[in-house]
Amino acid sequence: MSERSPITTHVLDTTIGRPAAGIRVVLERLDGATAQEIASGRTDGDGRVSDFLPPGSLEPGTFRLTFDVADYLAAQNRETFYPHVPIVFRVDAADEHYHVPLLLNPFGYTTYRGS
């Protein structure tokens, strides 16, 4: 079993080619139309949130990470089309690590399952 949070993220600002520090990220568990916040954090200087959940605490289900990017971009005098970026993903194996990176720019974003 890994000694890190089973869900982590990393935000890279592709416009400037650097990690995006200070973005608030909320982790929710979804059950139909109901969402329950289970953790939140801010990206560190390397653009990462690595401490959402204690090791071994993950259960299968559907989750959503929501990145509040408007304040981050406004602080740099940049507008954005997407003030919040929600990423919904499925956890099937509770013993695996789920790294969900976000590649961000003011008018678009990309995500994938990382390692």
N, C-alpha and C positions, 0 to 999 in steps of 0.2 A: 504494500500500500504506500502511496506517495505521501510525503510529509508536507505537501503544499495544498492550498485550496483546490478543490476539484474543479472549480470554474474560475478562470482568469481571463483577462482581456488586455489588449494593447492597442493604443490609438496612435496612428501616424498621420501627420498633416502632410499630404502629398503635394500641396502647393509650395510649401517651404522646405520639404524634404527632411522634416524633423519630428520627433515625438511630440504629441500634444499633451502638455501638462495642465493640470487643474480642471479637467472636465469631470463634472459630477456624473456618476454612473449608478443606476438603480437596477438591482437584480430582483425579479419577481418570479414567483411560481404561478403558472396559469392552470386553472381548472374550469374549463368551459369559458364562460364570460367573466368569471371571477379571477382577479389578480391579487396576489398577496405579496407585498414587499417582504423579502427575506434578508436583504443586505443592501448596502450602498457604500460608495466610496468615491474618492477623487483620484484621477490619474496622477501618478508621481512624476518626477522630473524625467523619467524615461518613458512616460506615456502609459504606464502600466497600473492595473489594479490586480494585486496578487493575493488578497486576503479576504475575499468575500465570505467563504465558509470554512469551518474547521475541517481538517483532513478526516475522511471517512464518514462525513455527514450527508453526503449526497444520496438522494433517492430518485429513481426514474420518474420522468414526467416531462412536461413542457415548461420552458422557462423563457423569460424575456429580459434582455439587457436594454435599457434605455439610456442613451447618451445625450445629455443636455449640452449641445454644442453651441447654442446661440451666444451665451455669455463669453465663451472662449474666443469665438470669432469677433464679437463686438469689441473685446479688449484689444484686439489687433486692428481695429478700424476696418474690419471686413464684414460685408453683409453675408447672409446665408439664405438659401432657399429652404433648407431643412433645419428648423430650430431644434428639433429632437430627432434622434435616429433610434428607432426601435428595431431590435433584432430578436426574432423568436426562433428558438431551437429546441430540439428534442433530445433528451437524455434517455438512452435505453439501457446502458450499462453503468451502474452506479460506481463501479470500481475503476472506471476510466477517467482520464483528465480531459476536460473540455476547455480549450483555449479558443476564444472568439475574438480575433483581431478586427479592427475597423480602420480602413484606409479612408481618410476624410479630406474633402476639399469643400469650398463654400457652396458648390452647386451639384455635388454628387458624392457618393460613397460606395464602397465595396467591402464585403466581408467574406470570410471563409472559415472553415474549421482548421485551426492551426495545430501546432504540436507543443 
